[in-house]
Amino acid sequence: MIDLEPENAPHAVVEAVRRRDPEQRREHVVAVLLDAFAPLIEADPAAFRRRFRRMAASPWTFYRGSACLFYADVAAEEVAGTDRWADERTSRVWIQGDLHAENYGTYMDDQGQLVFDVNDFDEAYLAPFTWDVWRMAASLALLGVAKAFADADIERMVTAYCRAYTEQVRAFATGDDDSAFALRLDNTDGPVHDALERARAARRIDLLDAETEIADGPGATIDRRFRDTPHHRRLDGAERAAVQDAFDRYLRTIPDAKRGERIEYVVKDVVGRSGIGIGSAGLRTYSLLLEGRTQAMENDVVLSMKQGVVAAPSRVVGRLTAPSGSAELFSDHGHRTAVSQRALQAHADPWLGHTSIDGVGYVVSEVSPYTADLDWDDVDEPDQAVALLRDLGRATAKVHCVADAASDTGEGSAVPFQVEEAVVAVLDAAGDDGDARFAADAVAFAAGYAEVVRDDFRLFVDAFRNGAFPGL
């Protein structure tokens, strides 16, 4: 692997962790996870037992579920100020916040086009752009080891990802329209194209049939309603009224340019929802069935109204404040999630918005039939992975660069400069080989931090098995 100067952040993060003895590190792992999850553990202990057992399956699943630990490490006092790629501008851009090899997939944009992109914006926040890159790089090292790839091949994978990232950033800086760039059916191949084809073959009616049924309604009418399943919880009158009120307020957060006809927003049924995903443990979520564009039952729409989470990077960056510190940018984490997704996706879901219930923020979005996650199961050879990672690097560059002063989120830009220009400036400041040095930093971080994660995984499993997490 490539050696780096000791003062560089990738080296400093790993060395800061290694200076702690195992018992200190075990206590730190437990403390960080409890600080992040204690309120949610209290809200739903059974769901968190399932989450922690899933995290205990492998270093990879542990890493996916412990973003808060990653941020505690990269923002530790011992390494503060050591990231040569972070300056006044590049340390405050929109990042996805939990970027790893499986957080990519498809969506249908507001122009009706299938796009492959970064997904899952629950942890998105304003922070150094390198945090997305370092977190992704470490995930590639963990994934590569799980697939028994050689160290040299893992280095090729991380390098390919980073070089594609910097090349795409430079393309945006020299004239390419970042908002027009997209990975689509007509310009992709391999696993990315396969995901887009799966999404294209999906049918709305199949989603509706899985989630709903046609049943007797009020009077002599029949209509769709949610099925009675273990994952659906019927609401009493007071809770249903609170959700309807929150929905009515959500409608005001849809940008005027994306607002549909009144009939689309007629609520036909509402249920509480569980079992959505391990990352939603302890979070209150509702599913709403809407009329859709017409009264025909085959084009009804399912929305998710999910409690917003405290973004993992925010725990180390600070309060949700504007750059000047003079005014809050976001009213709550539902608001922050919606704003970040609009910023990071050039043409986001037209249903995307936010609301609140009892002072708690919720993000609202469509449960779309046209989502398909990236499938790594058939990526069996390093050359396949390298080719795929060039696309993922370009996709990461796009979300960073589109979420800046030129974006139109409908709520004002939290990033009042061109991200591509800022990133190119720090690359160029490192010399003629700035892009290569950036990739080398990522390689070094990936190798060192993946080893840290494997050690932390063993400490976590031992702590969990022996009752170190109260309430579980």
ABEGO torsion letter per residue (X at the ends): XBBBBAABAAAAAAAAAAABBAAAAAAAAAAAAAAAAAAAAAABAAAAAAAAAAAAABAAAAAAAAAAAAAAAAABAAABGABAABBAAAABBBBAGABBAABBBBBBBAAGBBBBBBBGAAABBBBBAAAAAAAAAAAAAAAAAAAGBBAAAAAAAAAAAAAAAAAAAAAAAAGBBAAABBBBAAABBEAAAAAAAAAAABBAAAAAAAABBBBBBBEABBBBBBBBBAABBBBBAAAAAAAAAAAAAAAAABBAAABBBAAAABBABBBBBBGAEAAABGBBBBBBBBAEABABAAABBBBBBBBBBBBAAAAAAEBBBBAAGABBABABAAAAAAAAAAAABABBBAABBBBBBGGBBBBBBBBBAABBBBBAAABABAAAAAAAAAAAAAAAAAAAAABBAABBAGAEBABABBAAAAAAAAAAAAEAAAAAAAAAAAAAAAAAAAAAAAAAAAAAAAAAAAGABBGX
